Amino acid sequence: MAIPRPGALQDTYLAEVKRQAVPVTIYLVNGFQLRGVVKGFDPFTIVLEYEKKAHLIYKHAVSTISPLGAVAGPLVPDEAEVAAS
């Protein structure tokens, strides 16, 4: 069994909410909440769009990401996908 690379699950989850344009609430470690749609992400940041404005959020400040609707699709990367990474 392949060992998943660090960040594989968060990348899969963020890719699905981005692809489906599911609105999310991002809770920051300071208690602040941001709502919007994920437009992009990389290993260190998330771009969240709200009211046609893009907000760059550093992942180290994120506590939780909650979708406002159902997220369909595979949220756990399969072994073949992880092995190919």
Wavefront OBJ file of the C-alpha trace (Angstrom):
o trace
v 0.000 0.000 0.000
v 1.336 3.406 -0.964
v 1.851 6.038 1.688
v -0.227 9.113 0.836
v 1.788 12.248 0.246
v 1.208 15.095 2.701
v -1.679 17.290 1.606
v -3.272 14.739 -0.734
v -6.625 14.757 1.083
v -6.823 18.535 1.404
v -5.942 18.921 -2.287
v -8.673 16.446 -3.274
v -11.245 18.146 -1.046
v -10.398 21.663 -2.238
v -10.369 20.526 -5.874
v -13.886 19.077 -5.502
v -15.407 22.135 -3.822
v -13.712 24.296 -6.465
v -14.888 22.123 -9.377
v -18.463 21.997 -8.074
v -18.425 25.683 -7.022
v -19.881 24.715 -3.635
v -20.018 27.736 -1.305
v -17.911 27.182 1.808
v -17.347 28.756 5.188
v -13.685 28.926 6.155
v -13.101 29.236 9.894
v -9.818 30.842 10.859
v -7.842 30.031 13.995
v -8.684 33.488 15.393
v -12.421 32.670 15.180
v -13.130 34.818 12.110
v -15.348 33.282 9.407
v -15.079 33.810 5.652
v -17.760 32.667 3.215
v -17.417 32.272 -0.521
v -16.410 29.970 -3.357
v -12.930 28.462 -3.692
v -11.371 29.750 -6.914
v -7.883 28.327 -6.470
v -5.331 26.943 -4.052
v -1.720 25.893 -3.743
v 0.275 24.235 -0.944
v 0.176 27.422 1.170
v -2.870 29.495 0.199
v -6.540 29.398 -0.797
v -8.224 31.973 -3.038
v -11.820 32.539 -1.927
v -14.220 34.687 -3.960
v -17.015 36.584 -2.220
v -19.102 39.377 -3.785
v -16.809 39.398 -6.847
v -13.712 40.025 -4.711
v -10.859 37.556 -4.361
v -9.428 36.949 -0.897
v -6.052 35.246 -0.438
v -6.076 33.132 2.729
v -2.977 31.503 4.143
v -3.642 27.866 5.050
v -1.743 28.135 8.341
v -4.542 30.480 9.501
v -7.337 28.006 8.600
v -8.979 25.881 11.255
v -11.907 24.309 9.359
v -13.513 24.371 5.918
v -17.254 23.611 5.883
v -19.274 23.329 2.677
v -22.693 24.997 2.671
v -24.030 22.148 0.524
v -23.288 18.553 -0.314
v -19.964 17.741 -1.959
v -20.346 14.884 -4.430
v -17.541 12.766 -5.775
v -14.494 11.007 -4.394
v -13.040 12.872 -1.435
v -10.410 10.273 -0.601
v -7.701 9.843 -3.246
v -7.385 6.278 -4.449
v -4.117 4.335 -4.280
v -3.411 4.676 -8.003
v -3.753 8.452 -7.823
v -1.498 8.694 -4.768
v 1.109 6.341 -6.268
v 1.225 8.440 -9.444
v 1.974 11.610 -7.454
l 1 2 3 4 5 6 7 8 9 10 11 12 13 14 15 16 17 18 19 20 21 22 23 24 25 26 27 28 29 30 31 32 33 34 35 36 37 38 39 40 41 42 43 44 45 46 47 48 49 50 51 52 53 54 55 56 57 58 59 60 61 62 63 64 65 66 67 68 69 70 71 72 73 74 75 76 77 78 79 80 81 82 83 84 85
